[in-house]
Amino acid sequence: MIELVKKAMFTGIGVMSLTKEKVEEVAKDFVDKGKLSEQEGKKLVQEMMDRSEESKNELKKQIESLVKASMAQMDVASKTEVKALKKEIAALRDALSKTD
């Protein structure tokens, strides 16, 4: 029964947009109607929140990857590269000031 409830929730609510309150509300409704035990309801809430977090983390990784690829295609300097260049410029300035 709990698998059927999960499938229904995934169909009705995008996993990414699940909020704990919404999951708890749906689980409580099923418990109140006797379709799930209280223990199954708690387990459902935890599983849904875990899946939601996993989906958010996966989406974040994909976005970061796309941004990095886009930045590389646009030939934009990374923060690390800019920092290295600033250090090099400071060293060159220091070297030039010592030769004067």
SULNORPE-V681487 format. One record per helix or strand. SS is the DSSP state (@ for helix, = for strand). FROM is the first residue (numbers start at 1). TO is the last residue. If there is no record, write none. Layout:
{{SS	FROM	TO} {SS	FROM	TO}}
This chain:
{{@	2	12} {@	15	17} {@	20	32} {@	38	73} {@	79	99}}
